[in-house]
């Protein structure tokens, strides 16, 4: 399933590499990423792990659990982004593009609000695009109570941006 590997730093834990390879393979086989993207996906997972490695605290858990959680979390983010791209690509046929403009405008408004969120809120908002709050809590290693608190902050950012439930209802958004 994997193309020839690029050389990696000798100090990189083989378990990390294996988890990144598994994650990249799943993204390709199950989510429609092109096979040509496998190496890029693997590298993205490894780079994210290396960026988060300074946050590892051995007193809170073992290293393999941290590795597994970080790689799985980034793979879930990539999967959510891919699902959104597929949904957008499939939802706007050329003949109905003008009819879908309000929905696309709303999507752009939502994306702009999400992009302005602090990182931890942005990650949760992206995860909640495809997961239930319980699933997101489990994936992100947070309690359901904390996820609920963070969801309130995300909602406040949307209200501050003018994306209130009333506006969404007027635009015909039922979710």
C-alpha positions, 0 to 999 in steps of 0.5 A: 500500500505504501510507496518508497519511503523518504529517509527519516531522522534516526532518532524518530521512534519506529512506533511513531512511523508505524502509526503514521503509516497506518493512519496514512493508509487508512486515509487513502483506503477509506476516505478517498485520498489519492494513493499519490498523497500517501507519503504527504499524509504520512509526513503530515502526521509525523510533522504534527507529532513532532510539533506536539512532542514538547507537550508530552508529560510522562507523568500524565501517561505513557509515550505510546498512548501519547503517540497514538492519540496525537497521530489519530487526532491529526488523522481525524482532522484530515478525514474531517477536512476531506469529508467536507471537501467531498460534501462541497464538491458533490453538493454544488453541481454546475447547473445549480450553483446559483441556487446553492449560493446562499448555502455556500455563503454560509459555509464561507461565513462559518469557515471564517469564524472557525479560522479565527478561533483559538487553536483548541477551539478550532480543533474542537469545532472541526471535530464536531463537524463530523463527530458527536460531542462524546466522540470528540471528547474521547478523541481529544482526551477531554471530559464531556463537561470540558467539551460542553464548556468549549462548545459554549465558547464556540457558540459565543464566537458565532453569535459575535460574528452575527451567525445567530440561530435566528439568522441560520433559521432565516437562511433555511439551515435546519441543523 
